[in-house]
């Protein structure tokens, strides 16, 4: 799926979680290409929030692991 319209971090994570749930139940794999608007910092599900310096930017938690990733439209 290619989603050329930018979405907020919260909306992008909601869509990713829906695809993950579908994959768990159906066994189907998906590839989703998408944009972030506004720029957002996403953090892994196991990364503590207190490790993130608070800035004036949106922050969301990914349903997957890993460290902080900065997302912006290009």
Predicted model as a PDB file, atoms N, CA, C, CB and O in Angstrom, pLDDT in the B-factor column:
MODEL        1                                                                  
ATOM      1  N   UNK A   1       0.853  -1.167   0.000  1.00 72.00           N  
ATOM      2  CA  UNK A   1       0.000   0.000   0.000  1.00 72.00           C  
ATOM      3  C   UNK A   1       0.902   1.234   0.000  1.00 72.00           C  
ATOM      4  CB  UNK A   1      -0.972  -0.005   1.227  1.00 72.00           C  
ATOM      5  O   UNK A   1       1.836   1.312   0.798  1.00 72.00           O  
ATOM      6  N   UNK A   2       0.639   2.186  -0.873  1.00 75.00           N  
ATOM      7  CA  UNK A   2       1.343   3.463  -0.892  1.00 75.00           C  
ATOM      8  C   UNK A   2       0.353   4.538  -0.474  1.00 75.00           C  
ATOM      9  CB  UNK A   2       1.956   3.767  -2.305  1.00 75.00           C  
ATOM     10  O   UNK A   2      -0.684   4.726  -1.110  1.00 75.00           O  
ATOM     11  N   UNK A   3       0.683   5.233   0.591  1.00 76.00           N  
ATOM     12  CA  UNK A   3      -0.173   6.294   1.128  1.00 76.00           C  
ATOM     13  C   UNK A   3       0.609   7.594   1.005  1.00 76.00           C  
ATOM     14  CB  UNK A   3      -0.599   6.012   2.631  1.00 76.00           C  
ATOM     15  O   UNK A   3       1.406   7.919   1.885  1.00 76.00           O  
ATOM     16  N   UNK A   4       0.394   8.341  -0.072  1.00 77.00           N  
ATOM     17  CA  UNK A   4       1.171   9.548  -0.365  1.00 77.00           C  
ATOM     18  C   UNK A   4       0.779  10.730   0.514  1.00 77.00           C  
ATOM     19  CB  UNK A   4       1.004   9.925  -1.818  1.00 77.00           C  
ATOM     20  O   UNK A   4       1.545  11.686   0.641  1.00 77.00           O  
ATOM     21  N   UNK A   5      -0.395  10.677   1.118  1.00 83.00           N  
ATOM     22  CA  UNK A   5      -0.840  11.769   1.990  1.00 83.00           C  
ATOM     23  C   UNK A   5      -0.174  11.627   3.357  1.00 83.00           C  
ATOM     24  CB  UNK A   5      -2.395  11.773   2.134  1.00 83.00           C  
ATOM     25  O   UNK A   5      -0.140  10.533   3.922  1.00 83.00           O  
ATOM     26  N   UNK A   6       0.352  12.721   3.885  1.00 87.00           N  
ATOM     27  CA  UNK A   6       0.961  12.676   5.212  1.00 87.00           C  
ATOM     28  C   UNK A   6      -0.082  12.567   6.303  1.00 87.00           C  
ATOM     29  CB  UNK A   6       1.814  13.903   5.442  1.00 87.00           C  
ATOM     30  O   UNK A   6      -1.160  13.153   6.206  1.00 87.00           O  
ATOM     31  N   UNK A   7       0.243  11.811   7.349  1.00 91.00           N  
ATOM     32  CA  UNK A   7      -0.638  11.652   8.511  1.00 91.00           C  
ATOM     33  C   UNK A   7       0.142  11.949   9.781  1.00 91.00           C  
ATOM     34  CB  UNK A   7      -1.241  10.221   8.564  1.00 91.00           C  
ATOM     35  O   UNK A   7       1.373  11.905   9.792  1.00 91.00           O  
ATOM     36  N   UNK A   8      -0.571  12.247  10.832  1.00 93.00           N  
ATOM     37  CA  UNK A   8       0.068  12.471  12.134  1.00 93.00           C  
ATOM     38  C   UNK A   8       0.691  11.166  12.619  1.00 93.00           C  
ATOM     39  CB  UNK A   8      -0.960  13.011  13.177  1.00 93.00           C  
ATOM     40  O   UNK A   8       0.354  10.083  12.140  1.00 93.00           O  
ATOM     41  N   UNK A   9       1.600  11.291  13.572  1.00 93.00           N  
ATOM     42  CA  UNK A   9       2.210  10.104  14.150  1.00 93.00           C  
ATOM     43  C   UNK A   9       1.192   9.179  14.782  1.00 93.00           C  
ATOM     44  CB  UNK A   9       3.232  10.498  15.171  1.00 93.00           C  
ATOM     45  O   UNK A   9       1.293   7.959  14.651  1.00 93.00           O  
ATOM     46  N   UNK A  10       0.219   9.742  15.461  1.00 94.00           N  
ATOM     47  CA  UNK A  10      -0.827   8.930  16.100  1.00 94.00           C  
ATOM     48  C   UNK A  10      -1.602   8.135  15.043  1.00 94.00           C  
ATOM     49  CB  UNK A  10      -1.799   9.832  16.917  1.00 94.00           C  
ATOM     50  O   UNK A  10      -1.858   6.945  15.227  1.00 94.00           O  
ATOM     51  N   UNK A  11      -1.972   8.781  13.948  1.00 94.00           N  
ATOM     52  CA  UNK A  11      -2.712   8.094  12.879  1.00 94.00           C  
ATOM     53  C   UNK A  11      -1.834   7.030  12.217  1.00 94.00           C  
ATOM     54  CB  UNK A  11      -3.210   9.112  11.820  1.00 94.00           C  
ATOM     55  O   UNK A  11      -2.307   5.926  11.948  1.00 94.00           O  
ATOM     56  N   UNK A  12      -0.568   7.344  11.950  1.00 92.00           N  
ATOM     57  CA  UNK A  12       0.320   6.350  11.341  1.00 92.00           C  
ATOM     58  C   UNK A  12       0.483   5.133  12.230  1.00 92.00           C  
ATOM     59  CB  UNK A  12       1.683   6.962  11.051  1.00 92.00           C  
ATOM     60  O   UNK A  12       0.483   4.008  11.728  1.00 92.00           O  
ATOM     61  N   UNK A  13       0.621   5.321  13.526  1.00 93.00           N  
ATOM     62  CA  UNK A  13       0.772   4.182  14.441  1.00 93.00           C  
ATOM     63  C   UNK A  13      -0.522   3.383  14.528  1.00 93.00           C  
ATOM     64  CB  UNK A  13       1.190   4.664  15.841  1.00 93.00           C  
ATOM     65  O   UNK A  13      -0.485   2.159  14.653  1.00 93.00           O  
ATOM     66  N   UNK A  14      -1.676   4.069  14.465  1.00 94.00           N  
ATOM     67  CA  UNK A  14      -2.963   3.364  14.477  1.00 94.00           C  
ATOM     68  C   UNK A  14      -3.063   2.449  13.259  1.00 94.00           C  
ATOM     69  CB  UNK A  14      -4.147   4.373  14.498  1.00 94.00           C  
ATOM     70  O   UNK A  14      -3.475   1.295  13.380  1.00 94.00           O  
ATOM     71  N   UNK A  15      -2.686   2.961  12.082  1.00 92.00           N  
ATOM     72  CA  UNK A  15      -2.731   2.157  10.858  1.00 92.00           C  
ATOM     73  C   UNK A  15      -1.733   0.998  10.920  1.00 92.00           C  
ATOM     74  CB  UNK A  15      -2.440   3.037   9.632  1.00 92.00           C  
ATOM     75  O   UNK A  15      -2.051  -0.114  10.499  1.00 92.00           O  
ATOM     76  N   UNK A  16      -0.528   1.253  11.443  1.00 90.00           N  
ATOM     77  CA  UNK A  16       0.462   0.181  11.577  1.00 90.00           C  
ATOM     78  C   UNK A  16      -0.030  -0.920  12.516  1.00 90.00           C  
ATOM     79  CB  UNK A  16       1.792   0.747  12.088  1.00 90.00           C  
ATOM     80  O   UNK A  16       0.142  -2.104  12.228  1.00 90.00           O  
ATOM     81  N   UNK A  17      -0.636  -0.538  13.628  1.00 92.00           N  
ATOM     82  CA  UNK A  17      -1.154  -1.546  14.565  1.00 92.00           C  
ATOM     83  C   UNK A  17      -2.274  -2.360  13.939  1.00 92.00           C  
ATOM     84  CB  UNK A  17      -1.655  -0.876  15.849  1.00 92.00           C  
ATOM     85  O   UNK A  17      -2.377  -3.562  14.187  1.00 92.00           O  
ATOM     86  N   UNK A  18      -3.114  -1.725  13.132  1.00 93.00           N  
ATOM     87  CA  UNK A  18      -4.185  -2.450  12.439  1.00 93.00           C  
ATOM     88  C   UNK A  18      -3.593  -3.475  11.463  1.00 93.00           C  
ATOM     89  CB  UNK A  18      -5.113  -1.460  11.683  1.00 93.00           C  
ATOM     90  O   UNK A  18      -4.081  -4.601  11.375  1.00 93.00           O  
ATOM     91  N   UNK A  19      -2.541  -3.084  10.728  1.00 91.00           N  
ATOM     92  CA  UNK A  19      -1.888  -4.029   9.817  1.00 91.00           C  
ATOM     93  C   UNK A  19      -1.222  -5.166  10.584  1.00 91.00           C  
ATOM     94  CB  UNK A  19      -0.851  -3.307   8.951  1.00 91.00           C  
ATOM     95  O   UNK A  19      -1.258  -6.316  10.146  1.00 91.00           O  
ATOM     96  N   UNK A  20      -0.619  -4.852  11.718  1.00 91.00           N  
ATOM     97  CA  UNK A  20       0.011  -5.882  12.545  1.00 91.00           C  
ATOM     98  C   UNK A  20      -1.030  -6.873  13.069  1.00 91.00           C  
ATOM     99  CB  UNK A  20       0.768  -5.237  13.721  1.00 91.00           C  
ATOM    100  O   UNK A  20      -0.804  -8.083  13.045  1.00 91.00           O  
ATOM    101  N   UNK A  21      -2.163  -6.364  13.540  1.00 93.00           N  
ATOM    102  CA  UNK A  21      -3.246  -7.245  14.006  1.00 93.00           C  
ATOM    103  C   UNK A  21      -3.751  -8.123  12.867  1.00 93.00           C  
ATOM    104  CB  UNK A  21      -4.410  -6.416  14.593  1.00 93.00           C  
ATOM    105  O   UNK A  21      -3.998  -9.313  13.063  1.00 93.00           O  
ATOM    106  N   UNK A  22      -3.907  -7.541  11.671  1.00 94.00           N  
ATOM    107  CA  UNK A  22      -4.356  -8.322  10.515  1.00 94.00           C  
ATOM    108  C   UNK A  22      -3.354  -9.424  10.194  1.00 94.00           C  
ATOM    109  CB  UNK A  22      -4.555  -7.411   9.287  1.00 94.00           C  
ATOM    110  O   UNK A  22      -3.748 -10.552   9.898  1.00 94.00           O  
ATOM    111  N   UNK A  23      -2.060  -9.107  10.251  1.00 94.00           N  
ATOM    112  CA  UNK A  23      -1.035 -10.111   9.958  1.00 94.00           C  
ATOM    113  C   UNK A  23      -1.072 -11.247  10.978  1.00 94.00           C  
ATOM    114  CB  UNK A  23       0.358  -9.463   9.940  1.00 94.00           C  
ATOM    115  O   UNK A  23      -0.904 -12.412  10.616  1.00 94.00           O  
ATOM    116  N   UNK A  24      -1.289 -10.915  12.240  1.00 94.00           N  
ATOM    117  CA  UNK A  24      -1.367 -11.952  13.284  1.00 94.00           C  
ATOM    118  C   UNK A  24      -2.530 -12.906  13.036  1.00 94.00           C  
ATOM    119  CB  UNK A  24      -1.513 -11.307  14.671  1.00 94.00           C  
ATOM    120  O   UNK A  24      -2.397 -14.117  13.216  1.00 94.00           O  
ATOM    121  N   UNK A  25      -3.665 -12.358  12.625  1.00 96.00           N  
ATOM    122  CA  UNK A  25      -4.869 -13.181  12.465  1.00 96.00           C  
ATOM    123  C   UNK A  25      -4.951 -13.882  11.113  1.00 96.00           C  
ATOM    124  CB  UNK A  25      -6.091 -12.328  12.653  1.00 96.00           C  
ATOM    125  O   UNK A  25      -5.475 -14.992  11.026  1.00 96.00           O  
ATOM    126  N   UNK A  26      -4.445 -13.254  10.068  1.00 97.00           N  
ATOM    127  CA  UNK A  26      -4.606 -13.812   8.723  1.00 97.00           C  
ATOM    128  C   UNK A  26      -3.349 -14.491   8.191  1.00 97.00           C  
ATOM    129  CB  UNK A  26      -5.019 -12.728   7.774  1.00 97.00           C  
ATOM    130  O   UNK A  26      -3.428 -15.325   7.289  1.00 97.00           O  
ATOM    131  N   UNK A  27      -2.182 -14.134   8.749  1.00 95.00           N  
ATOM    132  CA  UNK A  27      -0.930 -14.670   8.239  1.00 95.00           C  
ATOM    133  C   UNK A  27      -0.428 -13.933   7.004  1.00 95.00           C  
ATOM    134  CB  UNK A  27      -1.095 -16.125   7.923  1.00 95.00           C  
ATOM    135  O   UNK A  27       0.604 -14.298   6.442  1.00 95.00           O  
ATOM    136  N   UNK A  28      -1.152 -12.894   6.576  1.00 93.00           N  
ATOM    137  CA  UNK A  28      -0.748 -12.113   5.402  1.00 93.00           C  
ATOM    138  C   UNK A  28       0.282 -11.058   5.790  1.00 93.00           C  
ATOM    139  CB  UNK A  28      -1.974 -11.443   4.745  1.00 93.00           C  
ATOM    140  O   UNK A  28       0.206 -10.459   6.863  1.00 93.00           O  
ATOM    141  N   UNK A  29       1.231 -10.847   4.911  1.00 91.00           N  
ATOM    142  CA  UNK A  29       2.221  -9.791   5.110  1.00 91.00           C  
ATOM    143  C   UNK A  29       1.785  -8.545   4.339  1.00 91.00           C  
ATOM    144  CB  UNK A  29       3.637 -10.259   4.653  1.00 91.00           C  
ATOM    145  O   UNK A  29       1.075  -8.641   3.337  1.00 91.00           O  
ATOM    146  N   UNK A  30       2.218  -7.375   4.816  1.00 89.00           N  
ATOM    147  CA  UNK A  30       1.899  -6.112   4.155  1.00 89.00           C  
ATOM    148  C   UNK A  30       3.147  -5.252   4.084  1.00 89.00           C  
ATOM    149  CB  UNK A  30       0.764  -5.366   4.897  1.00 89.00           C  
ATOM    150  O   UNK A  30       4.040  -5.353   4.925  1.00 89.00           O  
ATOM    151  N   UNK A  31       3.192  -4.408   3.070  1.00 90.00           N  
ATOM    152  CA  UNK A  31       4.210  -3.368   2.957  1.00 90.00           C  
ATOM    153  C   UNK A  31       3.468  -2.055   2.837  1.00 90.00           C  
ATOM    154  CB  UNK A  31       5.176  -3.608   1.729  1.00 90.00           C  
ATOM    155  O   UNK A  31       2.651  -1.872   1.935  1.00 90.00           O  
ATOM    156  N   UNK A  32       3.755  -1.144   3.749  1.00 88.00           N  
ATOM    157  CA  UNK A  32       3.074   0.155   3.751  1.00 88.00           C  
ATOM    158  C   UNK A  32       4.122   1.250   3.647  1.00 88.00           C  
ATOM    159  CB  UNK A  32       2.200   0.341   5.035  1.00 88.00           C  
ATOM    160  O   UNK A  32       5.020   1.338   4.485  1.00 88.00           O  
ATOM    161  N   UNK A  33       4.008   2.079   2.626  1.00 88.00           N  
ATOM    162  CA  UNK A  33       4.886   3.236   2.443  1.00 88.00           C  
ATOM    163  C   UNK A  33       4.049   4.466   2.730  1.00 88.00           C  
ATOM    164  CB  UNK A  33       5.512   3.285   0.990  1.00 88.00           C  
ATOM    165  O   UNK A  33       2.969   4.631   2.163  1.00 88.00           O  
ATOM    166  N   UNK A  34       4.540   5.333   3.610  1.00 86.00           N  
ATOM    167  CA  UNK A  34       3.721   6.463   4.030  1.00 86.00           C  
ATOM    168  C   UNK A  34       4.562   7.638   4.462  1.00 86.00           C  
ATOM    169  CB  UNK A  34       2.804   6.056   5.151  1.00 86.00           C  
ATOM    170  O   UNK A  34       5.786   7.535   4.553  1.00 86.00           O  
ATOM    171  N   UNK A  35       3.908   8.766   4.730  1.00 89.00           N  
ATOM    172  CA  UNK A  35       4.570  10.009   5.118  1.00 89.00           C  
ATOM    173  C   UNK A  35       4.084  10.454   6.490  1.00 89.00           C  
ATOM    174  CB  UNK A  35       4.315  11.115   4.074  1.00 89.00           C  
ATOM    175  O   UNK A  35       3.014  10.063   6.957  1.00 89.00           O  
ATOM    176  N   UNK A  36       4.902  11.280   7.113  1.00 91.00           N  
ATOM    177  CA  UNK A  36       4.578  11.846   8.424  1.00 91.00           C  
ATOM    178  C   UNK A  36       4.336  13.335   8.260  1.00 91.00           C  
ATOM    179  CB  UNK A  36       5.716  11.578   9.460  1.00 91.00           C  
ATOM    180  O   UNK A  36       5.161  14.035   7.674  1.00 91.00           O  
ATOM    181  N   UNK A  37       3.226  13.822   8.766  1.00 92.00           N  
ATOM    182  CA  UNK A  37       2.928  15.255   8.732  1.00 92.00           C  
ATOM    183  C   UNK A  37       2.034  15.572   9.920  1.00 92.00           C  
ATOM    184  CB  UNK A  37       2.244  15.673   7.379  1.00 92.00           C  
ATOM    185  O   UNK A  37       0.862  15.195   9.914  1.00 92.00           O  
ATOM    186  N   UNK A  38       2.534  16.236  10.912  1.00 93.00           N  
ATOM    187  CA  UNK A  38       3.792  16.974  11.007  1.00 93.00           C  
ATOM    188  C   UNK A  38       4.956  16.046  11.355  1.00 93.00           C  
ATOM    189  CB  UNK A  38       3.675  18.086  12.054  1.00 93.00           C  
ATOM    190  O   UNK A  38       4.746  14.881  11.693  1.00 93.00           O  
ATOM    191  N   UNK A  39       6.206  16.574  11.270  1.00 92.00           N  
ATOM    192  CA  UNK A  39       7.355  15.787  11.698  1.00 92.00           C  
ATOM    193  C   UNK A  39       7.133  15.276  13.129  1.00 92.00           C  
ATOM    194  CB  UNK A  39       8.656  16.630  11.612  1.00 92.00           C  
ATOM    195  O   UNK A  39       6.595  15.984  13.981  1.00 92.00           O  
ATOM    196  N   UNK A  40       7.560  14.031  13.370  1.00 93.00           N  
ATOM    197  CA  UNK A  40       7.260  13.364  14.645  1.00 93.00           C  
ATOM    198  C   UNK A  40       8.431  12.495  15.068  1.00 93.00           C  
ATOM    199  CB  UNK A  40       5.975  12.512  14.533  1.00 93.00           C  
ATOM    200  O   UNK A  40       9.115  11.912  14.227  1.00 93.00           O  
ATOM    201  N   UNK A  41       8.660  12.410  16.360  1.00 92.00           N  
ATOM    202  CA  UNK A  41       9.640  11.492  16.927  1.00 92.00           C  
ATOM    203  C   UNK A  41       8.894  10.237  17.357  1.00 92.00           C  
ATOM    204  CB  UNK A  41      10.416  12.143  18.132  1.00 92.00           C  
ATOM    205  O   UNK A  41       7.964  10.314  18.161  1.00 92.00           O  
ATOM    206  N   UNK A  42       9.293   9.074  16.827  1.00 93.00           N  
ATOM    207  CA  UNK A  42       8.683   7.823  17.290  1.00 93.00           C  
ATOM    208  C   UNK A  42       9.713   7.075  18.126  1.00 93.00           C  
ATOM    209  CB  UNK A  42       8.186   6.942  16.085  1.00 93.00           C  
ATOM    210  O   UNK A  42      10.904   7.058  17.816  1.00 93.00           O  
ATOM    211  N   UNK A  43       9.219   6.459  19.189  1.00 91.00           N  
ATOM    212  CA  UNK A  43      10.102   5.691  20.072  1.00 91.00           C  
ATOM    213  C   UNK A  43       9.621   4.247  20.107  1.00 91.00           C  
ATOM    214  CB  UNK A  43      10.135   6.301  21.513  1.00 91.00           C  
ATOM    215  O   UNK A  43       8.430   3.973  19.956  1.00 91.00           O  
ATOM    216  N   UNK A  44      10.559   3.330  20.307  1.00 91.00           N  
ATOM    217  CA  UNK A  44      10.233   1.916  20.362  1.00 91.00           C  
ATOM    218  C   UNK A  44       9.391   1.565  21.575  1.00 91.00           C  
ATOM    219  CB  UNK A  44      11.491   1.098  20.365  1.00 91.00           C  
ATOM    220  O   UNK A  44       9.381   2.290  22.569  1.00 91.00           O  
ATOM    221  N   UNK A  45       8.687   0.452  21.485  1.00 89.00           N  
ATOM    222  CA  UNK A  45       7.750   0.086  22.549  1.00 89.00           C  
ATOM    223  C   UNK A  45       8.428  -0.162  23.885  1.00 89.00           C  
ATOM    224  CB  UNK A  45       6.983  -1.138  22.151  1.00 89.00           C  
ATOM    225  O   UNK A  45       7.785  -0.038  24.927  1.00 89.00           O  
ATOM    226  N   UNK A  46       9.715  -0.510  23.885  1.00 89.00           N  
ATOM    227  CA  UNK A  46      10.415  -0.789  25.141  1.00 89.00           C  
ATOM    228  C   UNK A  46      11.305   0.354  25.591  1.00 89.00           C  
ATOM    229  CB  UNK A  46      11.239  -2.033  25.001  1.00 89.00           C  
ATOM    230  O   UNK A  46      11.941   0.260  26.640  1.00 89.00           O  
ATOM    231  N   UNK A  47      11.365   1.418  24.828  1.00 87.00           N  
ATOM    232  CA  UNK A  47      12.221   2.547  25.187  1.00 87.00           C  
ATOM    233  C   UNK A  47      11.519   3.405  26.241  1.00 87.00           C  
ATOM    234  CB  UNK A  47      12.575   3.397  23.931  1.00 87.00           C  
ATOM    235  O   UNK A  47      10.370   3.803  26.047  1.00 87.00           O  
ATOM    236  N   UNK A  48      12.196   3.691  27.347  1.00 83.00           N  
ATOM    237  CA  UNK A  48      11.555   4.507  28.378  1.00 83.00           C  
ATOM    238  C   UNK A  48      11.391   5.956  27.919  1.00 83.00           C  
ATOM    239  CB  UNK A  48      12.369   4.457  29.675  1.00 83.00           C  
ATOM    240  O   UNK A  48      12.294   6.536  27.317  1.00 83.00           O  
ATOM    241  N   UNK A  49      10.236   6.522  28.212  1.00 78.00           N  
ATOM    242  CA  UNK A  49       9.980   7.912  27.846  1.00 78.00           C  
ATOM    243  C   UNK A  49      10.909   8.875  28.563  1.00 78.00           C  
ATOM    244  CB  UNK A  49       8.545   8.273  28.146  1.00 78.00           C  
ATOM    245  O   UNK A  49      11.229   9.935  28.026  1.00 78.00           O  
ATOM    246  N   UNK A  50      11.347   8.528  29.761  1.00 75.00           N  
ATOM    247  CA  UNK A  50      12.213   9.445  30.490  1.00 75.00           C  
ATOM    248  C   UNK A  50      13.597   9.571  29.843  1.00 75.00           C  
ATOM    249  CB  UNK A  50      12.356   8.982  31.929  1.00 75.00           C  
ATOM    250  O   UNK A  50      14.368  10.460  30.204  1.00 75.00           O  
ATOM    251  N   UNK A  51      13.914   8.685  28.888  1.00 65.00           N  
ATOM    252  CA  UNK A  51      15.179   8.782  28.164  1.00 65.00           C  
ATOM    253  C   UNK A  51      15.095   9.789  27.015  1.00 65.00           C  
ATOM    254  CB  UNK A  51      15.584   7.410  27.627  1.00 65.00           C  
ATOM    255  O   UNK A  51      16.103  10.105  26.383  1.00 65.00           O  
ATOM    256  N   UNK A  52      13.899  10.283  26.754  1.00 71.00           N  
ATOM    257  CA  UNK A  52      13.686  11.212  25.649  1.00 71.00           C  
ATOM    258  C   UNK A  52      13.626  12.628  26.197  1.00 71.00           C  
ATOM    259  CB  UNK A  52      12.388  10.867  24.868  1.00 71.00           C  
ATOM    260  O   UNK A  52      12.816  12.934  27.071  1.00 71.00           O  
ATOM    261  N   UNK A  53      14.482  13.478  25.681  1.00 70.00           N  
ATOM    262  CA  UNK A  53      14.458  14.885  26.080  1.00 70.00           C  
ATOM    263  C   UNK A  53      13.216  15.533  25.486  1.00 70.00           C  
ATOM    264  CB  UNK A  53      15.755  15.632  25.618  1.00 70.00           C  
ATOM    265  O   UNK A  53      12.994  15.468  24.277  1.00 70.00           O  
ATOM    266  N   UNK A  54      12.415  16.150  26.326  1.00 72.00           N  
ATOM    267  CA  UNK A  54      11.169  16.764  25.867  1.00 72.00           C  
ATOM    268  C   UNK A  54      11.455  18.015  25.032  1.00 72.00           C  
ATOM    269  CB  UNK A  54      10.270  17.120  27.068  1.00 72.00           C  
ATOM    270  O   UNK A  54      12.161  18.924  25.468  1.00 72.00           O  
ATOM    271  N   UNK A  55      10.898  18.035  23.845  1.00 72.00           N  
ATOM    272  CA  UNK A  55      11.011  19.169  22.933  1.00 72.00           C  
ATOM    273  C   UNK A  55       9.602  19.541  22.495  1.00 72.00           C  
ATOM    274  CB  UNK A  55      11.929  18.833  21.698  1.00 72.00           C  
ATOM    275  O   UNK A  55       8.624  18.892  22.864  1.00 72.00           O  
ATOM    276  N   UNK A  56       9.523  20.583  21.713  1.00 81.00           N  
ATOM    277  CA  UNK A  56       8.221  21.018  21.205  1.00 81.00           C  
ATOM    278  C   UNK A  56       7.899  20.298  19.893  1.00 81.00           C  
ATOM    279  CB  UNK A  56       8.202  22.554  20.997  1.00 81.00           C  
ATOM    280  O   UNK A  56       7.656  20.932  18.866  1.00 81.00           O  
ATOM    281  N   UNK A  57       7.902  18.955  19.947  1.00 83.00           N  
ATOM    282  CA  UNK A  57       7.585  18.130  18.776  1.00 83.00           C  
ATOM    283  C   UNK A  57       6.670  16.993  19.222  1.00 83.00           C  
ATOM    284  CB  UNK A  57       8.890  17.569  18.100  1.00 83.00           C  
ATOM    285  O   UNK A  57       6.722  16.568  20.376  1.00 83.00           O  
ATOM    286  N   UNK A  58       5.833  16.500  18.311  1.00 90.00           N  
ATOM    287  CA  UNK A  58       4.997  15.348  18.658  1.00 90.00           C  
ATOM    288  C   UNK A  58       5.856  14.093  18.882  1.00 90.00           C  
ATOM    289  CB  UNK A  58       3.954  15.090  17.547  1.00 90.00           C  
ATOM    290  O   UNK A  58       6.852  13.883  18.190  1.00 90.00           O  
ATOM    291  N   UNK A  59       5.461  13.270  19.849  1.00 91.00           N  
ATOM    292  CA  UNK A  59       6.142  12.012  20.152  1.00 91.00           C  
ATOM    293  C   UNK A  59       5.095  10.910  20.202  1.00 91.00           C  
ATOM    294  CB  UNK A  59       6.936  12.098  21.504  1.00 91.00           C  
ATOM    295  O   UNK A  59       4.059  11.059  20.850  1.00 91.00           O  
ATOM    296  N   UNK A  60       5.366   9.797  19.511  1.00 92.00           N  
ATOM    297  CA  UNK A  60       4.478   8.629  19.545  1.00 92.00           C  
ATOM    298  C   UNK A  60       5.311   7.392  19.842  1.00 92.00           C  
ATOM    299  CB  UNK A  60       3.702   8.465  18.196  1.00 92.00           C  
ATOM    300  O   UNK A  60       6.522   7.373  19.624  1.00 92.00           O  
ATOM    301  N   UNK A  61       4.646   6.367  20.341  1.00 92.00           N  
ATOM    302  CA  UNK A  61       5.312   5.094  20.605  1.00 92.00           C  
ATOM    303  C   UNK A  61       4.942   4.116  19.493  1.00 92.00           C  
ATOM    304  CB  UNK A  61       4.914   4.525  22.010  1.00 92.00           C  
ATOM    305  O   UNK A  61       3.770   3.947  19.158  1.00 92.00           O  
ATOM    306  N   UNK A  62       5.983   3.466  18.919  1.00 89.00           N  
ATOM    307  CA  UNK A  62       5.760   2.452  17.891  1.00 89.00           C  
ATOM    308  C   UNK A  62       5.376   1.126  18.535  1.00 89.00           C  
ATOM    309  CB  UNK A  62       7.017   2.280  17.012  1.00 89.00           C  
ATOM    310  O   UNK A  62       5.764   0.853  19.671  1.00 89.00           O  
ATOM    311  N   UNK A  63       4.613   0.295  17.815  1.00 85.00           N  
ATOM    312  CA  UNK A  63       4.281  -1.030  18.351  1.00 85.00           C  
ATOM    313  C   UNK A  63       5.461  -2.002  18.250  1.00 85.00           C  
ATOM    314  CB  UNK A  63       3.074  -1.607  17.612  1.00 85.00           C  
ATOM    315  O   UNK A  63       5.363  -3.141  18.707  1.00 85.00           O  
ATOM    316  N   UNK A  64       6.568  -1.561  17.657  1.00 85.00           N  
ATOM    317  CA  UNK A  64       7.761  -2.386  17.512  1.00 85.00           C  
ATOM    318  C   UNK A  64       8.870  -1.838  18.405  1.00 85.00           C  
ATOM    319  CB  UNK A  64       8.221  -2.437  16.032  1.00 85.00           C  
ATOM    320  O   UNK A  64       8.731  -0.758  18.979  1.00 85.00           O  
ATOM    321  N   UNK A  65       9.949  -2.566  18.520  1.00 85.00           N  
ATOM    322  CA  UNK A  65      11.064  -2.146  19.348  1.00 85.00           C  
ATOM    323  C   UNK A  65      11.971  -1.155  18.636  1.00 85.00           C  
ATOM    324  CB  UNK A  65      11.860  -3.345  19.781  1.00 85.00           C  
ATOM    325  O   UNK A  65      11.623  -0.606  17.591  1.00 85.00           O  
ATOM    326  N   UNK A  66      13.124  -0.940  19.216  1.00 88.00           N  
ATOM    327  CA  UNK A  66      14.105  -0.043  18.623  1.00 88.00           C  
ATOM    328  C   UNK A  66      14.200   1.269  19.371  1.00 88.00           C  
ATOM    329  CB  UNK A  66      13.766   0.217  17.181  1.00 88.00           C  
ATOM    330  O   UNK A  66      13.482   1.509  20.341  1.00 88.00           O  
ATOM    331  N   UNK A  67      15.091   2.102  18.904  1.00 88.00           N  
ATOM    332  CA  UNK A  67      15.344   3.405  19.519  1.00 88.00           C  
ATOM    333  C   UNK A  67      14.514   4.484  18.853  1.00 88.00           C  
ATOM    334  CB  UNK A  67      16.829   3.761  19.438  1.00 88.00           C  
ATOM    335  O   UNK A  67      13.698   4.203  17.975  1.00 88.00           O  
ATOM    336  N   UNK A  68      14.727   5.713  19.273  1.00 88.00           N  
ATOM    337  CA  UNK A  68      13.997   6.858  18.733  1.00 88.00           C  
ATOM    338  C   UNK A  68      14.354   7.068  17.266  1.00 88.00           C  
ATOM    339  CB  UNK A  68      14.303   8.132  19.546  1.00 88.00           C  
ATOM    340  O   UNK A  68      15.507   6.912  16.863  1.00 88.00           O  
ATOM    341  N   UNK A  69      13.338   7.427  16.471  1.00 91.00           N  
ATOM    342  CA  UNK A  69      13.508   7.711  15.045  1.00 91.00           C  
ATOM    343  C   UNK A  69      12.785   9.007  14.726  1.00 91.00           C  
ATOM    344  CB  UNK A  69      12.971   6.540  14.159  1.00 91.00           C  
ATOM    345  O   UNK A  69      11.614   9.167  15.071  1.00 91.00           O  
ATOM    346  N   UNK A  70      13.471   9.933  14.072  1.00 92.00           N  
ATOM    347  CA  UNK A  70      12.869  11.191  13.656  1.00 92.00           C  
ATOM    348  C   UNK A  70      12.279  11.029  12.259  1.00 92.00           C  
ATOM    349  CB  UNK A  70      13.908  12.339  13.686  1.00 92.00           C  
ATOM    350  O   UNK A  70      12.979  10.607  11.339  1.00 92.00           O  
ATOM    351  N   UNK A  71      10.994  11.362  12.091  1.00 91.00           N  
ATOM    352  CA  UNK A  71      10.292  11.224  10.808  1.00 91.00           C  
ATOM    353  C   UNK A  71       9.863  12.609  10.349  1.00 91.00           C  
ATOM    354  CB  UNK A  71       9.054  10.264  10.928  1.00 91.00           C  
ATOM    355  O   UNK A  71       9.310  13.389  11.125  1.00 91.00           O  
ATOM    356  N   UNK A  72      10.122  12.905   9.085  1.00 87.00           N  
ATOM    357  CA  UNK A  72       9.655  14.168   8.530  1.00 87.00           C  
ATOM    358  C   UNK A  72       9.362  13.979   7.055  1.00 87.00           C  
ATOM    359  CB  UNK A  72      10.695  15.293   8.745  1.00 87.00           C  
ATOM    360  O   UNK A  72       9.939  13.102   6.411  1.00 87.00           O  
ATOM    361  N   UNK A  73       8.446  14.817   6.504  1.00 75.00           N  
ATOM    362  CA  UNK A  73       8.162  14.712   5.069  1.00 75.00           C  
ATOM    363  C   UNK A  73       9.390  15.074   4.250  1.00 75.00           C  
ATOM    364  CB  UNK A  73       6.984  15.618   4.681  1.00 75.00           C  
ATOM    365  O   UNK A  73      10.181  15.925   4.657  1.00 75.00           O  
ATOM    366  N   UNK A  74       9.549  14.450   3.128  1.00 69.00           N  
ATOM    367  CA  UNK A  74      10.656  14.779   2.216  1.00 69.00           C  
ATOM    368  C   UNK A  74      10.134  15.024   0.851  1.00 69.00           C  
ATOM    369  CB  UNK A  74      11.699  13.676   2.177  1.00 69.00           C  
ATOM    370  O   UNK A  74      10.906  15.316  -0.062  1.00 69.00           O  
TER     371      UNK A  74                                                      
ENDMDL                                                                          
END                                                                             
